[in-house]
Structures are given as C-alpha cells and as structure tokens.
Amino acid sequence: MVVRLTLFCSVIAGLAFGLNLQAQSATQEHFEGQVVGIADGDTITVLHAGKERKVRLSGIDSPEKKQAFGNKAKQYTSDLVFGKTIQIDVESRDRYGRCVAEVTLPDGRNLNDLILENGYAWWYKKYSRNVHRSALESNARIEGRGLWSAPQPEPPWQFRAAKTTTTTTGRKATSSN
C-alpha cells in the first residue's frame, strides 16, 4: 500500500512538474528582428513581423540619457546592434509594455552581458537572479571600464528617483550620503 501511494505521488508530482514546464515555455517568447532604434543603453526597438517592438534588456540598468555616460552607453549599444538581426528571448513585460529580454547577437554573444562587462550598465540585482552578472560588473569596476572610470558613478535608479522628487517638489532633493 505504501509503495503504491509513493508511486502515485511520484506520478502526480511528475505530471505537475511537466505541466509547469509547459506553462513556462508557453509564456516564454522567442523571436528574431532587425534593430531599428536605440532609446538608450538598455532599451532598443526591433522590427519583427512588420511591427516595431520595444525591448528592455533584462538584468542590467544603463545610465539615463541625461546622466553621465548615458550617451556613451547608448552609442556602445548602437555600435553592437543597430541594423543587425538579433535573437530576442522574452522573459516578461514591464509596466510600460516593453518586452524584458535577453538579446543574442548574430555571432552568439549576449548583448546584456557585453554592456555590463564593458562598464555601460549596473547589474540590476533588484530584478535579476543572474549572479554571473555580479562578476561582470565587479570586473568592469576593478578595471575602470566605461562608467567605472568615474570616481562615484550614480546608479540610474537613484538618478530617476532624484528626478521624480525634483518634478514633484519643483526642486532637487539632496541626499545625506
């Protein structure tokens, strides 16, 4: 009796696991498209099936355009992908409806990692479980690449928060740090 019950539970668990994997793969989206626009270092526009789609690179956060290194991050991303056909592996959608995705270049390299590795983004650990990216950011910091050549680069989430405070109060908030 115990053996049958254990076997039954194992079969049910296996079926549940299989259904879970099937549900996950059904929500994952994969497509190819040509890059037709670069909003900033971590957001691109891809032409797919005749439609433009905004893609936010997963797991990284590049400086904003009006922030130090923002234009350099945008240019770095543009140099790697503009006009090229890339592979998009969508993980989710953000609150703006953009695809949040891993991007693979035609030569097989991961765009998200390259941007981080060359110092044009922070590992966005708040939204990423990819701890490999921690090492990429650390190496870029140690070697002073990109934004890490500045003495104390301001993370984009702090820049955005200060901008929001400025907008709502009419003056820029100061930090006690």
Backbone bond lengths (Angstrom), bond angles and torsions (degrees), N, CA, C in turn:
res aa  C-N    CA-C-N  psi(-1)  N-CA   C-N-CA  omega(-1)  CA-C   N-CA-C  phi
1 M - - - 1.455 - - 1.532 110.77 -
2 V 1.341 117.35 -46.07 1.458 121.53 -179.95 1.527 110.32 -63.27
3 V 1.328 116.77 -39.93 1.464 121.48 179.60 1.524 110.32 -63.07
4 R 1.343 117.14 -43.08 1.470 120.72 179.11 1.526 110.83 -64.47
5 L 1.319 115.96 -43.34 1.461 119.94 -179.95 1.530 110.32 -63.49
6 T 1.329 117.39 -42.73 1.464 121.72 178.00 1.523 110.53 -62.60
7 L 1.331 116.34 -43.99 1.458 121.12 178.18 1.528 110.58 -62.26
8 F 1.339 115.82 -45.35 1.466 120.76 178.59 1.528 110.86 -59.09
9 C 1.325 117.82 -45.92 1.467 122.20 179.47 1.528 110.80 -62.89
10 S 1.320 116.14 -38.83 1.469 119.96 178.53 1.521 111.18 -64.47
11 V 1.323 116.28 -41.93 1.473 120.36 179.06 1.520 110.02 -64.44
12 I 1.311 117.44 -45.90 1.472 121.54 179.35 1.531 110.32 -61.44
13 A 1.329 116.89 -44.79 1.475 120.59 179.20 1.526 110.27 -61.68
14 G 1.340 116.62 -41.66 1.459 120.43 178.37 1.513 112.30 -62.91
15 L 1.341 116.42 -42.28 1.466 120.25 177.76 1.527 111.06 -64.12
16 A 1.327 116.34 -43.41 1.466 120.21 179.09 1.526 110.51 -61.98
17 F 1.338 116.89 -42.69 1.460 121.25 178.26 1.527 110.28 -61.27
18 G 1.319 116.36 -45.23 1.466 120.89 179.87 1.519 111.75 -62.76
19 L 1.323 117.11 -42.67 1.461 120.59 178.11 1.522 111.19 -65.23
20 N 1.343 116.82 -37.62 1.456 121.03 177.60 1.529 110.69 -63.27
21 L 1.331 116.97 -45.19 1.470 120.20 177.69 1.512 110.95 -62.13
22 Q 1.337 116.67 -40.66 1.456 120.44 179.39 1.527 110.00 -63.91
23 A 1.333 117.67 -41.73 1.462 121.07 178.78 1.517 110.75 -64.59
24 Q 1.359 117.02 -40.57 1.455 119.95 178.92 1.513 111.31 -64.34
25 S 1.336 117.14 -43.80 1.453 119.43 -178.03 1.517 110.71 -68.88
26 A 1.348 117.14 -28.42 1.453 119.78 178.70 1.528 110.90 -69.18
27 T 1.348 117.66 -30.34 1.454 119.85 -179.95 1.522 111.88 -85.35
28 Q 1.325 118.03 -19.76 1.457 121.27 177.33 1.523 108.23 -74.06
29 E 1.306 115.42 137.50 1.455 120.29 178.95 1.518 108.22 -121.97
30 H 1.317 116.11 136.35 1.454 122.39 178.62 1.519 107.55 -129.19
31 F 1.330 116.19 131.78 1.458 118.85 176.07 1.517 110.04 -155.19
32 E 1.316 115.48 163.83 1.458 122.80 174.04 1.511 108.26 -109.76
33 G 1.318 115.17 150.40 1.454 118.84 176.06 1.513 110.42 -164.63
34 Q 1.324 113.98 161.72 1.459 120.50 178.24 1.527 108.94 -92.39
35 V 1.326 116.20 134.15 1.463 120.85 179.64 1.527 108.71 -76.59
36 V 1.342 115.14 121.24 1.466 120.93 -177.74 1.529 112.44 -116.16
37 G 1.334 116.98 -5.04 1.456 119.46 179.36 1.514 112.19 -160.45
38 I 1.334 114.26 150.99 1.467 121.54 177.53 1.530 106.34 -127.28
39 A 1.322 117.13 112.26 1.470 120.61 179.28 1.526 110.24 -79.24
40 D 1.332 115.10 -44.69 1.464 121.89 177.75 1.519 107.53 -162.57
41 G 1.315 117.90 -167.19 1.456 120.73 -174.32 1.509 115.55 -63.85
42 D 1.336 117.55 -22.32 1.462 119.48 -177.35 1.528 114.04 -125.34
43 T 1.322 117.52 15.77 1.466 121.03 179.00 1.522 109.86 -138.60
44 I 1.332 115.30 124.57 1.461 121.42 -177.91 1.532 109.49 -127.66
45 T 1.323 115.88 164.12 1.455 121.84 173.64 1.514 107.83 -115.85
46 V 1.323 115.40 130.59 1.458 122.43 -176.15 1.530 108.95 -120.47
47 L 1.317 116.64 135.82 1.451 122.37 175.01 1.527 108.34 -91.24
48 H 1.324 115.33 117.74 1.472 121.16 -178.76 1.529 108.42 -138.61
49 A 1.310 116.10 127.10 1.467 122.27 178.10 1.528 111.21 52.92
50 G 1.327 115.75 39.74 1.460 120.86 176.90 1.516 115.62 78.67
51 K 1.339 117.37 3.66 1.467 120.73 -179.34 1.521 110.08 -123.37
52 E 1.332 115.46 144.57 1.469 120.49 173.97 1.520 108.69 -83.41
53 R 1.340 115.50 133.91 1.456 121.18 178.94 1.522 109.25 -128.08
54 K 1.319 115.53 129.75 1.463 121.29 175.92 1.516 108.83 -78.95
55 V 1.330 115.15 134.97 1.460 120.87 -179.62 1.521 108.31 -128.10
56 R 1.324 115.88 123.18 1.469 123.45 175.92 1.520 106.53 -100.00
57 L 1.328 116.82 124.43 1.461 120.65 -177.10 1.527 110.36 -69.70
58 S 1.303 115.47 129.17 1.454 122.60 -175.90 1.527 112.16 -73.40
59 G 1.339 115.26 141.01 1.462 121.13 168.83 1.511 117.06 79.76
60 I 1.336 117.14 1.16 1.466 119.92 178.92 1.523 109.23 -133.08
61 D 1.313 116.17 159.78 1.463 121.56 176.31 1.522 107.99 -140.59
62 S 1.321 115.67 110.01 1.468 121.82 -179.25 1.523 110.59 -87.68
63 P 1.334 116.61 158.62 1.464 119.20 176.47 1.522 111.23 -58.36
64 E 1.314 115.78 146.77 1.463 121.27 175.77 1.527 109.37 -68.51
65 K 1.341 116.70 159.18 1.470 120.59 -176.32 1.528 112.83 -57.05
66 K 1.323 117.79 -38.15 1.475 120.88 -177.99 1.522 112.24 -88.29
67 Q 1.300 116.55 7.21 1.462 122.49 -179.10 1.529 108.75 -100.34
68 A 1.327 116.66 156.39 1.468 120.13 175.39 1.528 109.13 -54.12
69 F 1.302 117.12 135.60 1.470 126.23 -179.12 1.525 113.51 71.87
70 G 1.319 118.53 2.42 1.464 120.72 178.59 1.518 112.33 -62.47
71 N 1.333 117.12 -47.01 1.470 120.05 179.46 1.523 112.03 -68.90
72 K 1.333 116.65 -34.91 1.469 119.51 178.45 1.524 110.80 -67.79
73 A 1.325 117.17 -38.69 1.463 121.04 177.66 1.527 110.05 -64.71
74 K 1.320 116.30 -42.58 1.465 120.83 178.23 1.528 110.21 -62.34
75 Q 1.320 117.48 -43.90 1.459 121.52 -179.48 1.535 111.06 -65.45
76 Y 1.326 116.57 -40.10 1.468 120.35 179.10 1.531 110.05 -60.68
77 T 1.325 115.90 -47.03 1.463 120.30 178.74 1.523 110.50 -62.30
78 S 1.314 116.29 -44.29 1.470 120.76 179.40 1.524 111.65 -59.43
79 D 1.327 116.37 -44.62 1.465 120.60 179.99 1.530 111.92 -59.36
80 L 1.322 116.78 -32.12 1.463 120.49 -178.25 1.526 113.77 -82.09
81 V 1.354 117.73 -32.89 1.463 117.68 -169.60 1.523 117.67 -126.25
82 F 1.313 118.87 -20.04 1.466 117.97 -171.68 1.531 111.51 -58.12
83 G 1.327 115.50 129.47 1.455 122.05 179.45 1.518 114.71 81.68
84 K 1.320 117.43 -5.84 1.471 120.99 -177.42 1.531 110.91 -94.97
85 T 1.316 115.25 154.99 1.459 121.41 174.08 1.519 107.37 -92.32
86 I 1.324 114.93 123.91 1.457 121.90 -174.73 1.524 110.46 -124.01
87 Q 1.323 115.14 164.69 1.464 122.04 177.42 1.528 108.37 -100.20
88 I 1.320 117.18 131.81 1.461 123.27 -179.75 1.528 108.39 -114.51
89 D 1.321 116.50 125.85 1.462 122.27 175.09 1.525 107.22 -116.04
90 V 1.321 115.57 98.52 1.466 122.35 -174.40 1.518 109.89 -74.74
91 E 1.333 115.07 130.85 1.460 121.20 176.54 1.520 111.59 -99.75
92 S 1.346 115.44 -35.41 1.461 120.20 -177.66 1.528 108.36 -167.63
93 R 1.312 114.92 -172.08 1.469 121.85 172.70 1.527 107.18 -123.46
94 D 1.339 115.67 144.58 1.464 118.13 178.42 1.527 110.06 -92.20
95 R 1.307 116.18 -178.49 1.469 120.24 -175.95 1.523 113.05 -66.73
96 Y 1.321 117.27 -13.28 1.463 121.57 177.51 1.528 111.80 -96.34
97 G 1.331 117.09 2.92 1.456 121.69 179.22 1.520 114.72 84.43
98 R 1.337 116.84 3.66 1.467 119.99 178.81 1.524 110.13 -75.23
99 C 1.328 115.63 149.02 1.461 120.66 170.80 1.526 106.86 -71.06
100 V 1.305 117.17 131.95 1.459 122.18 172.34 1.522 104.88 -102.35
101 A 1.343 116.41 118.57 1.456 118.27 -166.16 1.518 114.57 -148.37
102 E 1.313 113.63 160.64 1.457 123.12 166.17 1.526 105.87 -89.07
103 V 1.317 116.69 139.10 1.459 121.03 -178.25 1.524 109.45 -120.94
104 T 1.316 114.79 130.15 1.457 120.96 178.91 1.527 109.17 -111.69
105 L 1.330 115.13 128.65 1.466 121.64 179.06 1.529 110.13 -74.97
106 P 1.329 116.98 164.29 1.468 119.61 178.86 1.533 113.53 -55.90
107 D 1.334 117.63 -28.84 1.466 120.13 -179.26 1.537 112.89 -87.81
108 G 1.343 117.08 5.05 1.466 121.22 176.41 1.515 115.61 94.11
109 R 1.342 118.11 -7.61 1.469 119.53 179.54 1.524 110.45 -77.15
110 N 1.338 115.23 152.87 1.455 122.26 179.27 1.527 109.60 -89.06
111 L 1.338 116.66 117.85 1.465 121.48 -178.62 1.522 111.93 -61.50
112 N 1.321 117.37 -43.52 1.467 121.60 -178.99 1.530 110.52 -54.75
113 D 1.344 115.55 -46.95 1.461 120.95 -179.29 1.530 112.01 -66.82
114 L 1.329 117.18 -40.34 1.469 120.55 -178.82 1.526 111.83 -61.77
115 I 1.322 115.94 -42.02 1.466 120.29 179.57 1.524 109.99 -62.68
116 L 1.302 116.33 -44.82 1.460 121.86 179.14 1.522 111.32 -66.11
117 E 1.305 116.39 -45.90 1.463 123.06 -177.94 1.531 112.45 -61.72
118 N 1.325 116.88 -31.05 1.458 120.85 -178.06 1.522 113.53 -96.44
119 G 1.338 115.90 8.81 1.459 120.46 171.77 1.511 115.41 81.50
120 Y 1.330 118.08 28.31 1.456 120.37 178.34 1.522 112.69 -112.40
121 A 1.340 116.09 20.20 1.460 121.23 176.91 1.524 109.62 -166.83
122 W 1.306 113.71 163.68 1.460 123.26 170.20 1.517 107.38 -99.46
123 W 1.329 116.39 150.71 1.462 120.28 168.11 1.523 105.16 -70.32
124 Y 1.307 116.72 123.13 1.468 121.55 -175.96 1.524 108.99 -89.05
125 K 1.345 115.06 70.74 1.462 120.60 -172.01 1.519 113.82 -62.09
126 K 1.320 117.18 -20.95 1.467 119.92 176.97 1.530 110.50 -62.07
127 Y 1.342 116.87 -31.50 1.464 120.79 -176.66 1.524 113.39 -118.45
128 S 1.309 118.51 5.19 1.463 120.49 -175.23 1.519 111.31 -128.55
129 R 1.305 115.33 135.59 1.459 120.63 175.68 1.532 111.03 -101.80
130 N 1.303 116.81 4.19 1.462 122.38 -177.70 1.534 109.10 -79.69
131 V 1.329 117.20 89.93 1.458 121.48 -176.06 1.530 112.86 -69.50
132 H 1.315 117.56 -17.14 1.474 121.60 173.31 1.532 109.58 -56.34
133 R 1.312 116.13 -32.66 1.464 120.55 -179.02 1.524 112.24 -69.63
134 S 1.309 117.28 -25.22 1.458 120.44 175.38 1.522 109.93 -60.63
135 A 1.325 116.69 -44.35 1.470 121.23 179.42 1.527 110.93 -66.02
136 L 1.328 117.89 -38.35 1.468 120.64 178.52 1.531 110.43 -62.15
137 E 1.340 116.11 -44.41 1.462 119.44 178.39 1.528 110.97 -65.40
138 S 1.322 117.12 -44.02 1.468 120.80 -179.70 1.519 111.74 -58.87
139 N 1.324 116.96 -43.98 1.467 120.52 178.73 1.520 111.72 -63.86
140 A 1.329 116.96 -41.08 1.472 120.02 177.89 1.534 109.86 -63.40
141 R 1.330 117.35 -40.14 1.478 121.69 177.93 1.528 110.34 -61.50
142 I 1.326 115.55 -51.32 1.469 121.34 -176.82 1.526 110.80 -59.03
143 E 1.329 116.53 -41.01 1.463 121.16 -177.23 1.526 113.47 -88.02
144 G 1.336 117.15 -0.35 1.465 120.97 176.09 1.522 114.25 64.60
145 R 1.318 116.94 34.33 1.465 120.39 179.94 1.520 111.34 -82.92
146 G 1.334 115.42 144.95 1.453 121.34 174.22 1.511 112.69 56.55
147 L 1.325 116.00 -129.65 1.470 120.76 -176.68 1.516 112.50 -64.39
148 W 1.334 117.44 -17.31 1.463 120.90 179.58 1.526 112.04 -77.92
149 S 1.334 117.10 -0.45 1.463 119.92 172.40 1.532 110.34 -79.24
150 A 1.325 117.15 -15.05 1.473 122.32 176.76 1.533 108.81 -81.76
151 P 1.336 117.75 150.11 1.467 119.84 -177.35 1.525 114.65 -62.13
152 Q 1.325 118.50 -44.38 1.468 121.47 -179.65 1.520 109.67 -144.04
153 P 1.333 117.51 77.59 1.461 118.76 -178.78 1.526 111.46 -63.55
154 E 1.323 115.24 139.83 1.461 120.86 -178.76 1.530 109.68 -88.14
155 P 1.325 117.85 123.91 1.462 119.53 177.83 1.530 110.90 -61.34
156 P 1.319 117.64 144.69 1.458 120.74 -176.56 1.524 113.94 -61.22
157 W 1.333 118.28 -31.74 1.460 119.77 179.23 1.521 110.73 -66.93
158 Q 1.340 118.35 -31.78 1.462 120.69 175.28 1.529 110.10 -73.34
159 F 1.326 116.66 -39.62 1.460 122.12 177.27 1.530 109.89 -59.87
160 R 1.340 116.90 -45.71 1.469 120.82 -179.77 1.522 110.85 -65.78
161 A 1.332 116.78 -39.98 1.465 120.46 179.70 1.527 110.70 -63.70
162 A 1.338 116.88 -42.45 1.466 120.80 178.45 1.524 110.39 -65.20
163 K 1.322 116.98 -38.29 1.465 122.10 178.97 1.527 110.15 -65.00
164 T 1.330 116.90 -40.68 1.459 121.33 178.32 1.517 110.34 -64.34
165 T 1.329 117.45 -43.18 1.461 121.74 178.21 1.513 110.41 -62.93
166 T 1.334 116.93 -41.56 1.466 121.23 178.17 1.515 110.49 -61.55
167 T 1.315 116.82 -43.01 1.456 121.32 -177.62 1.517 111.24 -65.18
168 T 1.322 117.91 -41.44 1.453 120.64 -175.43 1.524 113.33 -80.53
169 T 1.326 117.80 -25.75 1.464 119.15 -177.31 1.522 112.82 -105.90
170 G 1.340 115.93 -14.79 1.449 118.88 -178.06 1.521 113.18 87.06
171 R 1.312 117.83 -5.92 1.459 121.74 176.25 1.513 109.79 -144.07
172 K 1.303 115.63 155.94 1.452 120.44 -176.58 1.514 111.32 -77.56
173 A 1.346 113.77 133.95 1.471 119.30 177.34 1.515 109.06 -76.98
174 T 1.297 116.30 149.76 1.467 120.51 176.67 1.510 108.39 -109.63
175 S 1.301 115.08 148.37 1.453 120.53 179.68 1.518 109.49 -97.47
176 S 1.320 116.20 149.10 1.465 120.06 178.41 1.523 111.18 -87.44
177 N 1.347 117.08 0.04 1.480 120.03 -179.27 1.492 111.27 -76.19
